[in-house]
């Protein structure tokens, strides 16, 4: 299982201007989507959702108390993802 960054690592760094880096999304098994790079999150009306970090973990379990961000609740509720589909070939 892949470990998430420690609380004092990249996730704790405040957002800062940098060279535009394309977004990179990492889907952690049984956990959140980790998003890095230049991106904007908007609500259903198109308004920007505030963020203070350059890397964020987005909730996939639907139980986080700080949606759209992950608060770790997936561990408590036993959230499980499906295994990846086999590659064609």
PDB file with one MODEL, atoms N, CA, C and O in Angstrom:
MODEL        1
ATOM      1  N   UNK A   1       0.841  -1.171   0.000  1.00  0.00           N
ATOM      2  CA  UNK A   1       0.000   0.000   0.000  1.00  0.00           C
ATOM      3  C   UNK A   1       0.889   1.238   0.000  1.00  0.00           C
ATOM      4  O   UNK A   1       1.891   1.288   0.713  1.00  0.00           O
ATOM      5  N   UNK A   2       0.531   2.209  -0.779  1.00  0.00           N
ATOM      6  CA  UNK A   2       1.298   3.445  -0.867  1.00  0.00           C
ATOM      7  C   UNK A   2       0.921   4.361   0.287  1.00  0.00           C
ATOM      8  O   UNK A   2      -0.259   4.546   0.582  1.00  0.00           O
ATOM      9  N   UNK A   3       1.918   4.927   0.932  1.00  0.00           N
ATOM     10  CA  UNK A   3       1.669   5.816   2.068  1.00  0.00           C
ATOM     11  C   UNK A   3       1.417   7.233   1.588  1.00  0.00           C
ATOM     12  O   UNK A   3       2.016   7.683   0.611  1.00  0.00           O
ATOM     13  N   UNK A   4       0.537   7.928   2.273  1.00  0.00           N
ATOM     14  CA  UNK A   4       0.298   9.337   1.996  1.00  0.00           C
ATOM     15  C   UNK A   4       1.411  10.158   2.616  1.00  0.00           C
ATOM     16  O   UNK A   4       2.060   9.697   3.555  1.00  0.00           O
ATOM     17  N   UNK A   5       1.651  11.369   2.113  1.00  0.00           N
ATOM     18  CA  UNK A   5       2.671  12.219   2.723  1.00  0.00           C
ATOM     19  C   UNK A   5       2.327  12.510   4.178  1.00  0.00           C
ATOM     20  O   UNK A   5       1.154  12.602   4.540  1.00  0.00           O
ATOM     21  N   UNK A   6       3.345  12.652   5.002  1.00  0.00           N
ATOM     22  CA  UNK A   6       3.136  13.001   6.405  1.00  0.00           C
ATOM     23  C   UNK A   6       2.520  14.387   6.500  1.00  0.00           C
ATOM     24  O   UNK A   6       2.662  15.202   5.587  1.00  0.00           O
ATOM     25  N   UNK A   7       1.832  14.654   7.612  1.00  0.00           N
ATOM     26  CA  UNK A   7       1.155  15.939   7.785  1.00  0.00           C
ATOM     27  C   UNK A   7       2.091  17.126   7.655  1.00  0.00           C
ATOM     28  O   UNK A   7       1.668  18.199   7.224  1.00  0.00           O
ATOM     29  N   UNK A   8       3.359  16.956   8.020  1.00  0.00           N
ATOM     30  CA  UNK A   8       4.290  18.082   7.987  1.00  0.00           C
ATOM     31  C   UNK A   8       5.047  18.185   6.670  1.00  0.00           C
ATOM     32  O   UNK A   8       5.944  19.017   6.536  1.00  0.00           O
ATOM     33  N   UNK A   9       4.695  17.349   5.697  1.00  0.00           N
ATOM     34  CA  UNK A   9       5.372  17.394   4.406  1.00  0.00           C
ATOM     35  C   UNK A   9       4.646  18.347   3.472  1.00  0.00           C
ATOM     36  O   UNK A   9       4.122  19.374   3.903  1.00  0.00           O
ATOM     37  N   UNK A  10       4.619  18.007   2.212  1.00  0.00           N
ATOM     38  CA  UNK A  10       4.098  18.829   1.130  1.00  0.00           C
ATOM     39  C   UNK A  10       2.694  19.363   1.403  1.00  0.00           C
ATOM     40  O   UNK A  10       2.393  20.497   1.032  1.00  0.00           O
ATOM     41  N   UNK A  11       1.828  18.575   2.042  1.00  0.00           N
ATOM     42  CA  UNK A  11       0.455  19.003   2.264  1.00  0.00           C
ATOM     43  C   UNK A  11       0.370  20.213   3.184  1.00  0.00           C
ATOM     44  O   UNK A  11      -0.588  20.982   3.099  1.00  0.00           O
ATOM     45  N   UNK A  12       1.349  20.396   4.059  1.00  0.00           N
ATOM     46  CA  UNK A  12       1.310  21.498   5.010  1.00  0.00           C
ATOM     47  C   UNK A  12       1.876  22.790   4.430  1.00  0.00           C
ATOM     48  O   UNK A  12       1.739  23.849   5.042  1.00  0.00           O
ATOM     49  N   UNK A  13       2.502  22.722   3.277  1.00  0.00           N
ATOM     50  CA  UNK A  13       3.111  23.910   2.678  1.00  0.00           C
ATOM     51  C   UNK A  13       2.019  24.843   2.163  1.00  0.00           C
ATOM     52  O   UNK A  13       1.100  24.391   1.480  1.00  0.00           O
ATOM     53  N   UNK A  14       2.101  26.128   2.475  1.00  0.00           N
ATOM     54  CA  UNK A  14       1.097  27.061   1.966  1.00  0.00           C
ATOM     55  C   UNK A  14       1.217  27.197   0.451  1.00  0.00           C
ATOM     56  O   UNK A  14       2.292  27.001  -0.115  1.00  0.00           O
ATOM     57  N   UNK A  15       0.107  27.533  -0.198  1.00  0.00           N
ATOM     58  CA  UNK A  15       0.129  27.736  -1.645  1.00  0.00           C
ATOM     59  C   UNK A  15       1.076  28.882  -1.965  1.00  0.00           C
ATOM     60  O   UNK A  15       1.097  29.894  -1.265  1.00  0.00           O
ATOM     61  N   UNK A  16       1.851  28.720  -3.014  1.00  0.00           N
ATOM     62  CA  UNK A  16       2.793  29.772  -3.394  1.00  0.00           C
ATOM     63  C   UNK A  16       2.883  29.818  -4.915  1.00  0.00           C
ATOM     64  O   UNK A  16       2.751  28.789  -5.577  1.00  0.00           O
ATOM     65  N   UNK A  17       3.107  31.001  -5.469  1.00  0.00           N
ATOM     66  CA  UNK A  17       3.244  31.094  -6.916  1.00  0.00           C
ATOM     67  C   UNK A  17       4.482  30.325  -7.372  1.00  0.00           C
ATOM     68  O   UNK A  17       5.537  30.391  -6.742  1.00  0.00           O
ATOM     69  N   UNK A  18       4.339  29.616  -8.446  1.00  0.00           N
ATOM     70  CA  UNK A  18       5.450  28.858  -9.010  1.00  0.00           C
ATOM     71  C   UNK A  18       5.223  28.756 -10.507  1.00  0.00           C
ATOM     72  O   UNK A  18       4.176  29.144 -11.026  1.00  0.00           O
ATOM     73  N   UNK A  19       6.215  28.233 -11.178  1.00  0.00           N
ATOM     74  CA  UNK A  19       6.048  28.005 -12.606  1.00  0.00           C
ATOM     75  C   UNK A  19       4.847  27.088 -12.793  1.00  0.00           C
ATOM     76  O   UNK A  19       4.651  26.144 -12.027  1.00  0.00           O
ATOM     77  N   UNK A  20       4.051  27.369 -13.808  1.00  0.00           N
ATOM     78  CA  UNK A  20       2.858  26.569 -14.045  1.00  0.00           C
ATOM     79  C   UNK A  20       3.242  25.112 -14.251  1.00  0.00           C
ATOM     80  O   UNK A  20       3.925  24.762 -15.214  1.00  0.00           O
ATOM     81  N   UNK A  21       2.801  24.290 -13.349  1.00  0.00           N
ATOM     82  CA  UNK A  21       3.060  22.858 -13.420  1.00  0.00           C
ATOM     83  C   UNK A  21       1.734  22.186 -13.746  1.00  0.00           C
ATOM     84  O   UNK A  21       0.737  22.450 -13.074  1.00  0.00           O
ATOM     85  N   UNK A  22       1.695  21.320 -14.763  1.00  0.00           N
ATOM     86  CA  UNK A  22       0.420  20.688 -15.092  1.00  0.00           C
ATOM     87  C   UNK A  22      -0.085  19.863 -13.911  1.00  0.00           C
ATOM     88  O   UNK A  22       0.710  19.306 -13.155  1.00  0.00           O
ATOM     89  N   UNK A  23      -1.402  19.786 -13.752  1.00  0.00           N
ATOM     90  CA  UNK A  23      -1.929  19.011 -12.638  1.00  0.00           C
ATOM     91  C   UNK A  23      -1.564  17.539 -12.763  1.00  0.00           C
ATOM     92  O   UNK A  23      -1.505  16.979 -13.858  1.00  0.00           O
ATOM     93  N   UNK A  24      -1.324  16.939 -11.624  1.00  0.00           N
ATOM     94  CA  UNK A  24      -1.070  15.500 -11.563  1.00  0.00           C
ATOM     95  C   UNK A  24      -1.988  14.955 -10.481  1.00  0.00           C
ATOM     96  O   UNK A  24      -1.995  15.459  -9.357  1.00  0.00           O
ATOM     97  N   UNK A  25      -2.762  13.930 -10.814  1.00  0.00           N
ATOM     98  CA  UNK A  25      -3.714  13.343  -9.878  1.00  0.00           C
ATOM     99  C   UNK A  25      -3.295  11.910  -9.599  1.00  0.00           C
ATOM    100  O   UNK A  25      -3.136  11.103 -10.515  1.00  0.00           O
ATOM    101  N   UNK A  26      -3.120  11.610  -8.326  1.00  0.00           N
ATOM    102  CA  UNK A  26      -2.732  10.267  -7.900  1.00  0.00           C
ATOM    103  C   UNK A  26      -3.899   9.686  -7.118  1.00  0.00           C
ATOM    104  O   UNK A  26      -4.315  10.253  -6.108  1.00  0.00           O
ATOM    105  N   UNK A  27      -4.428   8.559  -7.581  1.00  0.00           N
ATOM    106  CA  UNK A  27      -5.525   7.879  -6.895  1.00  0.00           C
ATOM    107  C   UNK A  27      -4.934   6.858  -5.936  1.00  0.00           C
ATOM    108  O   UNK A  27      -4.402   5.831  -6.357  1.00  0.00           O
ATOM    109  N   UNK A  28      -5.031   7.148  -4.648  1.00  0.00           N
ATOM    110  CA  UNK A  28      -4.503   6.220  -3.649  1.00  0.00           C
ATOM    111  C   UNK A  28      -5.513   5.111  -3.405  1.00  0.00           C
ATOM    112  O   UNK A  28      -6.693   5.383  -3.185  1.00  0.00           O
ATOM    113  N   UNK A  29      -5.058   3.859  -3.443  1.00  0.00           N
ATOM    114  CA  UNK A  29      -5.977   2.748  -3.170  1.00  0.00           C
ATOM    115  C   UNK A  29      -6.643   2.942  -1.809  1.00  0.00           C
ATOM    116  O   UNK A  29      -5.976   3.220  -0.813  1.00  0.00           O
ATOM    117  N   UNK A  30      -7.953   2.793  -1.783  1.00  0.00           N
ATOM    118  CA  UNK A  30      -8.735   2.902  -0.550  1.00  0.00           C
ATOM    119  C   UNK A  30      -8.573   4.256   0.131  1.00  0.00           C
ATOM    120  O   UNK A  30      -8.767   4.368   1.342  1.00  0.00           O
ATOM    121  N   UNK A  31      -8.221   5.278  -0.631  1.00  0.00           N
ATOM    122  CA  UNK A  31      -8.004   6.599  -0.043  1.00  0.00           C
ATOM    123  C   UNK A  31      -8.377   7.713  -0.993  1.00  0.00           C
ATOM    124  O   UNK A  31      -9.156   7.511  -1.925  1.00  0.00           O
ATOM    125  N   UNK A  32      -7.823   8.892  -0.759  1.00  0.00           N
ATOM    126  CA  UNK A  32      -8.206  10.082  -1.522  1.00  0.00           C
ATOM    127  C   UNK A  32      -7.523  10.179  -2.882  1.00  0.00           C
ATOM    128  O   UNK A  32      -6.676   9.361  -3.240  1.00  0.00           O
ATOM    129  N   UNK A  33      -7.917  11.199  -3.616  1.00  0.00           N
ATOM    130  CA  UNK A  33      -7.202  11.611  -4.816  1.00  0.00           C
ATOM    131  C   UNK A  33      -6.253  12.718  -4.382  1.00  0.00           C
ATOM    132  O   UNK A  33      -6.689  13.727  -3.827  1.00  0.00           O
ATOM    133  N   UNK A  34      -4.971  12.540  -4.628  1.00  0.00           N
ATOM    134  CA  UNK A  34      -3.982  13.559  -4.291  1.00  0.00           C
ATOM    135  C   UNK A  34      -3.729  14.371  -5.551  1.00  0.00           C
ATOM    136  O   UNK A  34      -3.346  13.815  -6.580  1.00  0.00           O
ATOM    137  N   UNK A  35      -3.939  15.688  -5.480  1.00  0.00           N
ATOM    138  CA  UNK A  35      -3.811  16.555  -6.649  1.00  0.00           C
ATOM    139  C   UNK A  35      -2.661  17.527  -6.419  1.00  0.00           C
ATOM    140  O   UNK A  35      -2.609  18.233  -5.412  1.00  0.00           O
ATOM    141  N   UNK A  36      -1.738  17.543  -7.382  1.00  0.00           N
ATOM    142  CA  UNK A  36      -0.581  18.450  -7.337  1.00  0.00           C
ATOM    143  C   UNK A  36      -0.535  19.238  -8.632  1.00  0.00           C
ATOM    144  O   UNK A  36      -1.061  18.804  -9.657  1.00  0.00           O
ATOM    145  N   UNK A  37       0.102  20.405  -8.576  1.00  0.00           N
ATOM    146  CA  UNK A  37       0.278  21.202  -9.788  1.00  0.00           C
ATOM    147  C   UNK A  37      -0.646  22.400  -9.799  1.00  0.00           C
ATOM    148  O   UNK A  37      -1.217  22.772  -8.773  1.00  0.00           O
ATOM    149  N   UNK A  38      -0.788  23.000 -10.970  1.00  0.00           N
ATOM    150  CA  UNK A  38      -1.614  24.190 -11.143  1.00  0.00           C
ATOM    151  C   UNK A  38      -3.034  23.749 -11.472  1.00  0.00           C
ATOM    152  O   UNK A  38      -3.271  23.141 -12.516  1.00  0.00           O
ATOM    153  N   UNK A  39      -3.980  24.052 -10.588  1.00  0.00           N
ATOM    154  CA  UNK A  39      -5.368  23.658 -10.799  1.00  0.00           C
ATOM    155  C   UNK A  39      -6.275  24.569  -9.991  1.00  0.00           C
ATOM    156  O   UNK A  39      -5.828  25.271  -9.084  1.00  0.00           O
ATOM    157  N   UNK A  40      -7.551  24.547 -10.334  1.00  0.00           N
ATOM    158  CA  UNK A  40      -8.552  25.292  -9.585  1.00  0.00           C
ATOM    159  C   UNK A  40      -9.715  24.355  -9.311  1.00  0.00           C
ATOM    160  O   UNK A  40     -10.134  23.603 -10.192  1.00  0.00           O
ATOM    161  N   UNK A  41     -10.233  24.398  -8.103  1.00  0.00           N
ATOM    162  CA  UNK A  41     -11.418  23.629  -7.731  1.00  0.00           C
ATOM    163  C   UNK A  41     -12.565  24.625  -7.647  1.00  0.00           C
ATOM    164  O   UNK A  41     -12.433  25.681  -7.029  1.00  0.00           O
ATOM    165  N   UNK A  42     -13.697  24.285  -8.274  1.00  0.00           N
ATOM    166  CA  UNK A  42     -14.860  25.167  -8.240  1.00  0.00           C
ATOM    167  C   UNK A  42     -16.068  24.393  -7.713  1.00  0.00           C
ATOM    168  O   UNK A  42     -16.129  23.168  -7.818  1.00  0.00           O
ATOM    169  N   UNK A  43     -17.034  25.135  -7.141  1.00  0.00           N
ATOM    170  CA  UNK A  43     -18.264  24.515  -6.655  1.00  0.00           C
ATOM    171  C   UNK A  43     -19.233  24.355  -7.829  1.00  0.00           C
ATOM    172  O   UNK A  43     -18.907  24.757  -8.947  1.00  0.00           O
ATOM    173  N   UNK A  44     -20.421  23.774  -7.599  1.00  0.00           N
ATOM    174  CA  UNK A  44     -21.365  23.559  -8.707  1.00  0.00           C
ATOM    175  C   UNK A  44     -21.787  24.835  -9.438  1.00  0.00           C
ATOM    176  O   UNK A  44     -22.212  24.773 -10.592  1.00  0.00           O
ATOM    177  N   UNK A  45     -21.673  25.985  -8.781  1.00  0.00           N
ATOM    178  CA  UNK A  45     -22.017  27.253  -9.431  1.00  0.00           C
ATOM    179  C   UNK A  45     -20.823  27.891 -10.123  1.00  0.00           C
ATOM    180  O   UNK A  45     -20.948  28.973 -10.695  1.00  0.00           O
ATOM    181  N   UNK A  46     -19.666  27.239 -10.080  1.00  0.00           N
ATOM    182  CA  UNK A  46     -18.477  27.756 -10.741  1.00  0.00           C
ATOM    183  C   UNK A  46     -17.621  28.676  -9.891  1.00  0.00           C
ATOM    184  O   UNK A  46     -16.643  29.242 -10.378  1.00  0.00           O
ATOM    185  N   UNK A  47     -17.984  28.831  -8.613  1.00  0.00           N
ATOM    186  CA  UNK A  47     -17.192  29.683  -7.716  1.00  0.00           C
ATOM    187  C   UNK A  47     -15.975  28.917  -7.217  1.00  0.00           C
ATOM    188  O   UNK A  47     -16.090  27.740  -6.874  1.00  0.00           O
ATOM    189  N   UNK A  48     -14.813  29.560  -7.168  1.00  0.00           N
ATOM    190  CA  UNK A  48     -13.610  28.875  -6.683  1.00  0.00           C
ATOM    191  C   UNK A  48     -13.767  28.420  -5.230  1.00  0.00           C
ATOM    192  O   UNK A  48     -14.304  29.146  -4.393  1.00  0.00           O
ATOM    193  N   UNK A  49     -13.291  27.213  -4.949  1.00  0.00           N
ATOM    194  CA  UNK A  49     -13.256  26.683  -3.586  1.00  0.00           C
ATOM    195  C   UNK A  49     -11.890  27.050  -3.022  1.00  0.00           C
ATOM    196  O   UNK A  49     -10.868  26.695  -3.609  1.00  0.00           O
ATOM    197  N   UNK A  50     -11.854  27.759  -1.889  1.00  0.00           N
ATOM    198  CA  UNK A  50     -10.558  28.178  -1.335  1.00  0.00           C
ATOM    199  C   UNK A  50      -9.663  26.989  -0.992  1.00  0.00           C
ATOM    200  O   UNK A  50     -10.128  25.946  -0.533  1.00  0.00           O
ATOM    201  N   UNK A  51      -8.378  27.179  -1.227  1.00  0.00           N
ATOM    202  CA  UNK A  51      -7.387  26.189  -0.808  1.00  0.00           C
ATOM    203  C   UNK A  51      -6.145  26.941  -0.379  1.00  0.00           C
ATOM    204  O   UNK A  51      -5.841  28.012  -0.904  1.00  0.00           O
ATOM    205  N   UNK A  52      -5.432  26.375   0.577  1.00  0.00           N
ATOM    206  CA  UNK A  52      -4.241  27.036   1.108  1.00  0.00           C
ATOM    207  C   UNK A  52      -2.992  26.215   0.868  1.00  0.00           C
ATOM    208  O   UNK A  52      -1.919  26.552   1.369  1.00  0.00           O
ATOM    209  N   UNK A  53      -3.119  25.143   0.109  1.00  0.00           N
ATOM    210  CA  UNK A  53      -1.980  24.255  -0.120  1.00  0.00           C
ATOM    211  C   UNK A  53      -1.771  24.051  -1.614  1.00  0.00           C
ATOM    212  O   UNK A  53      -2.704  24.162  -2.410  1.00  0.00           O
ATOM    213  N   UNK A  54      -0.536  23.754  -1.975  1.00  0.00           N
ATOM    214  CA  UNK A  54      -0.235  23.481  -3.379  1.00  0.00           C
ATOM    215  C   UNK A  54      -0.579  22.048  -3.745  1.00  0.00           C
ATOM    216  O   UNK A  54      -0.741  21.733  -4.924  1.00  0.00           O
ATOM    217  N   UNK A  55      -0.691  21.188  -2.766  1.00  0.00           N
ATOM    218  CA  UNK A  55      -1.103  19.803  -2.955  1.00  0.00           C
ATOM    219  C   UNK A  55      -2.298  19.563  -2.052  1.00  0.00           C
ATOM    220  O   UNK A  55      -2.261  19.901  -0.869  1.00  0.00           O
ATOM    221  N   UNK A  56      -3.368  18.976  -2.605  1.00  0.00           N
ATOM    222  CA  UNK A  56      -4.547  18.695  -1.793  1.00  0.00           C
ATOM    223  C   UNK A  56      -4.971  17.243  -1.960  1.00  0.00           C
ATOM    224  O   UNK A  56      -4.709  16.617  -2.987  1.00  0.00           O
ATOM    225  N   UNK A  57      -5.629  16.723  -0.934  1.00  0.00           N
ATOM    226  CA  UNK A  57      -6.217  15.389  -0.977  1.00  0.00           C
ATOM    227  C   UNK A  57      -7.727  15.570  -1.072  1.00  0.00           C
ATOM    228  O   UNK A  57      -8.342  16.183  -0.199  1.00  0.00           O
ATOM    229  N   UNK A  58      -8.320  15.037  -2.134  1.00  0.00           N
ATOM    230  CA  UNK A  58      -9.756  15.158  -2.347  1.00  0.00           C
ATOM    231  C   UNK A  58     -10.459  13.888  -1.894  1.00  0.00           C
ATOM    232  O   UNK A  58      -9.998  12.779  -2.164  1.00  0.00           O
ATOM    233  N   UNK A  59     -11.580  14.062  -1.203  1.00  0.00           N
ATOM    234  CA  UNK A  59     -12.358  12.950  -0.660  1.00  0.00           C
ATOM    235  C   UNK A  59     -12.969  12.112  -1.780  1.00  0.00           C
ATOM    236  O   UNK A  59     -13.496  12.645  -2.756  1.00  0.00           O
ATOM    237  N   UNK A  60     -12.886  10.780  -1.619  1.00  0.00           N
ATOM    238  CA  UNK A  60     -13.586   9.864  -2.522  1.00  0.00           C
ATOM    239  C   UNK A  60     -14.629   9.042  -1.788  1.00  0.00           C
ATOM    240  O   UNK A  60     -15.494   8.438  -2.422  1.00  0.00           O
ATOM    241  N   UNK A  61     -14.564   9.006  -0.448  1.00  0.00           N
ATOM    242  CA  UNK A  61     -15.480   8.148   0.304  1.00  0.00           C
ATOM    243  C   UNK A  61     -16.837   8.808   0.521  1.00  0.00           C
ATOM    244  O   UNK A  61     -17.825   8.119   0.770  1.00  0.00           O
ATOM    245  N   UNK A  62     -16.896  10.143   0.428  1.00  0.00           N
ATOM    246  CA  UNK A  62     -18.147  10.861   0.615  1.00  0.00           C
ATOM    247  C   UNK A  62     -18.500  11.157   2.061  1.00  0.00           C
ATOM    248  O   UNK A  62     -19.583  11.676   2.330  1.00  0.00           O
ATOM    249  N   UNK A  63     -17.612  10.841   3.003  1.00  0.00           N
ATOM    250  CA  UNK A  63     -17.932  11.000   4.417  1.00  0.00           C
ATOM    251  C   UNK A  63     -17.112  12.102   5.088  1.00  0.00           C
ATOM    252  O   UNK A  63     -17.350  12.407   6.257  1.00  0.00           O
ATOM    253  N   UNK A  64     -16.170  12.696   4.396  1.00  0.00           N
ATOM    254  CA  UNK A  64     -15.323  13.740   4.980  1.00  0.00           C
ATOM    255  C   UNK A  64     -16.163  14.901   5.512  1.00  0.00           C
ATOM    256  O   UNK A  64     -17.172  15.275   4.913  1.00  0.00           O
ATOM    257  N   UNK A  65     -15.741  15.457   6.629  1.00  0.00           N
ATOM    258  CA  UNK A  65     -16.443  16.615   7.187  1.00  0.00           C
ATOM    259  C   UNK A  65     -15.930  17.926   6.588  1.00  0.00           C
ATOM    260  O   UNK A  65     -16.452  18.995   6.904  1.00  0.00           O
ATOM    261  N   UNK A  66     -14.912  17.851   5.727  1.00  0.00           N
ATOM    262  CA  UNK A  66     -14.356  19.059   5.105  1.00  0.00           C
ATOM    263  C   UNK A  66     -14.358  18.941   3.580  1.00  0.00           C
ATOM    264  O   UNK A  66     -13.450  19.435   2.911  1.00  0.00           O
ATOM    265  N   UNK A  67     -15.405  18.271   3.030  1.00  0.00           N
ATOM    266  CA  UNK A  67     -15.495  18.097   1.586  1.00  0.00           C
ATOM    267  C   UNK A  67     -15.336  19.433   0.872  1.00  0.00           C
ATOM    268  O   UNK A  67     -15.834  20.442   1.372  1.00  0.00           O
ATOM    269  N   UNK A  68     -14.682  19.483  -0.245  1.00  0.00           N
ATOM    270  CA  UNK A  68     -14.253  18.362  -1.068  1.00  0.00           C
ATOM    271  C   UNK A  68     -12.944  17.725  -0.613  1.00  0.00           C
ATOM    272  O   UNK A  68     -12.455  16.785  -1.239  1.00  0.00           O
ATOM    273  N   UNK A  69     -12.384  18.235   0.469  1.00  0.00           N
ATOM    274  CA  UNK A  69     -11.081  17.744   0.920  1.00  0.00           C
ATOM    275  C   UNK A  69     -11.225  16.516   1.815  1.00  0.00           C
ATOM    276  O   UNK A  69     -12.251  16.326   2.468  1.00  0.00           O
ATOM    277  N   UNK A  70     -10.202  15.701   1.835  1.00  0.00           N
ATOM    278  CA  UNK A  70     -10.165  14.483   2.643  1.00  0.00           C
ATOM    279  C   UNK A  70      -9.776  14.827   4.079  1.00  0.00           C
ATOM    280  O   UNK A  70      -8.879  15.638   4.310  1.00  0.00           O
ATOM    281  N   UNK A  71     -10.461  14.203   5.045  1.00  0.00           N
ATOM    282  CA  UNK A  71     -10.092  14.373   6.452  1.00  0.00           C
ATOM    283  C   UNK A  71      -9.658  13.054   7.092  1.00  0.00           C
ATOM    284  O   UNK A  71      -9.474  12.984   8.307  1.00  0.00           O
ATOM    285  N   UNK A  72      -9.494  12.008   6.275  1.00  0.00           N
ATOM    286  CA  UNK A  72      -9.047  10.717   6.785  1.00  0.00           C
ATOM    287  C   UNK A  72     -10.166   9.795   7.228  1.00  0.00           C
ATOM    288  O   UNK A  72      -9.897   8.674   7.659  1.00  0.00           O
ATOM    289  N   UNK A  73     -11.418  10.234   7.135  1.00  0.00           N
ATOM    290  CA  UNK A  73     -12.543   9.422   7.585  1.00  0.00           C
ATOM    291  C   UNK A  73     -12.657   8.114   6.813  1.00  0.00           C
ATOM    292  O   UNK A  73     -13.232   7.152   7.322  1.00  0.00           O
ATOM    293  N   UNK A  74     -12.123   8.058   5.597  1.00  0.00           N
ATOM    294  CA  UNK A  74     -12.204   6.825   4.808  1.00  0.00           C
ATOM    295  C   UNK A  74     -11.643   5.633   5.576  1.00  0.00           C
ATOM    296  O   UNK A  74     -12.115   4.508   5.409  1.00  0.00           O
ATOM    297  N   UNK A  75     -10.641   5.872   6.412  1.00  0.00           N
ATOM    298  CA  UNK A  75     -10.064   4.788   7.215  1.00  0.00           C
ATOM    299  C   UNK A  75     -11.067   4.276   8.245  1.00  0.00           C
ATOM    300  O   UNK A  75     -11.163   3.072   8.482  1.00  0.00           O
ATOM    301  N   UNK A  76     -11.808   5.194   8.853  1.00  0.00           N
ATOM    302  CA  UNK A  76     -12.772   4.813   9.895  1.00  0.00           C
ATOM    303  C   UNK A  76     -13.965   4.047   9.344  1.00  0.00           C
ATOM    304  O   UNK A  76     -14.491   3.150  10.002  1.00  0.00           O
ATOM    305  N   UNK A  77     -14.395   4.403   8.124  1.00  0.00           N
ATOM    306  CA  UNK A  77     -15.586   3.770   7.558  1.00  0.00           C
ATOM    307  C   UNK A  77     -15.260   2.563   6.686  1.00  0.00           C
ATOM    308  O   UNK A  77     -16.165   1.921   6.154  1.00  0.00           O
ATOM    309  N   UNK A  78     -13.985   2.252   6.537  1.00  0.00           N
ATOM    310  CA  UNK A  78     -13.592   1.087   5.740  1.00  0.00           C
ATOM    311  C   UNK A  78     -13.790   1.267   4.247  1.00  0.00           C
ATOM    312  O   UNK A  78     -14.083   0.301   3.542  1.00  0.00           O
ATOM    313  N   UNK A  79     -13.636   2.486   3.754  1.00  0.00           N
ATOM    314  CA  UNK A  79     -13.794   2.757   2.320  1.00  0.00           C
ATOM    315  C   UNK A  79     -12.820   1.910   1.515  1.00  0.00           C
ATOM    316  O   UNK A  79     -11.640   1.822   1.853  1.00  0.00           O
ATOM    317  N   UNK A  80     -13.313   1.287   0.453  1.00  0.00           N
ATOM    318  CA  UNK A  80     -12.479   0.467  -0.424  1.00  0.00           C
ATOM    319  C   UNK A  80     -12.737   0.864  -1.871  1.00  0.00           C
ATOM    320  O   UNK A  80     -13.875   1.106  -2.272  1.00  0.00           O
ATOM    321  N   UNK A  81     -11.662   0.927  -2.643  1.00  0.00           N
ATOM    322  CA  UNK A  81     -11.780   1.203  -4.071  1.00  0.00           C
ATOM    323  C   UNK A  81     -11.723  -0.110  -4.831  1.00  0.00           C
ATOM    324  O   UNK A  81     -11.209  -1.111  -4.331  1.00  0.00           O
ATOM    325  N   UNK A  82     -12.252  -0.092  -6.033  1.00  0.00           N
ATOM    326  CA  UNK A  82     -12.147  -1.264  -6.892  1.00  0.00           C
ATOM    327  C   UNK A  82     -10.719  -1.377  -7.392  1.00  0.00           C
ATOM    328  O   UNK A  82     -10.043  -0.363  -7.563  1.00  0.00           O
ATOM    329  N   UNK A  83     -10.245  -2.605  -7.630  1.00  0.00           N
ATOM    330  CA  UNK A  83      -8.903  -2.737  -8.209  1.00  0.00           C
ATOM    331  C   UNK A  83      -8.890  -2.132  -9.609  1.00  0.00           C
ATOM    332  O   UNK A  83      -9.921  -2.108 -10.282  1.00  0.00           O
ATOM    333  N   UNK A  84      -7.722  -1.637 -10.059  1.00  0.00           N
ATOM    334  CA  UNK A  84      -7.652  -1.054 -11.400  1.00  0.00           C
ATOM    335  C   UNK A  84      -7.998  -2.086 -12.471  1.00  0.00           C
ATOM    336  O   UNK A  84      -7.716  -3.276 -12.326  1.00  0.00           O
ATOM    337  N   UNK A  85      -8.609  -1.606 -13.539  1.00  0.00           N
ATOM    338  CA  UNK A  85      -8.931  -2.486 -14.665  1.00  0.00           C
ATOM    339  C   UNK A  85      -7.641  -2.911 -15.349  1.00  0.00           C
ATOM    340  O   UNK A  85      -6.692  -2.128 -15.417  1.00  0.00           O
ATOM    341  N   UNK A  86      -7.589  -4.140 -15.858  1.00  0.00           N
ATOM    342  CA  UNK A  86      -6.375  -4.578 -16.557  1.00  0.00           C
ATOM    343  C   UNK A  86      -6.149  -3.755 -17.817  1.00  0.00           C
ATOM    344  O   UNK A  86      -7.098  -3.353 -18.490  1.00  0.00           O
ATOM    345  N   UNK A  87      -4.887  -3.511 -18.123  1.00  0.00           N
ATOM    346  CA  UNK A  87      -4.529  -2.756 -19.327  1.00  0.00           C
ATOM    347  C   UNK A  87      -4.778  -3.614 -20.559  1.00  0.00           C
ATOM    348  O   UNK A  87      -4.557  -4.825 -20.541  1.00  0.00           O
ATOM    349  N   UNK A  88      -5.242  -2.971 -21.632  1.00  0.00           N
ATOM    350  CA  UNK A  88      -5.441  -3.696 -22.895  1.00  0.00           C
ATOM    351  C   UNK A  88      -4.090  -4.060 -23.481  1.00  0.00           C
ATOM    352  O   UNK A  88      -3.118  -3.314 -23.357  1.00  0.00           O
ATOM    353  N   UNK A  89      -4.046  -5.216 -24.120  1.00  0.00           N
ATOM    354  CA  UNK A  89      -2.798  -5.535 -24.798  1.00  0.00           C
ATOM    355  C   UNK A  89      -2.399  -6.876 -24.600  1.00  0.00           C
ATOM    356  O   UNK A  89      -1.361  -7.293 -25.114  1.00  0.00           O
TER     357      UNK A  89
ENDMDL
END
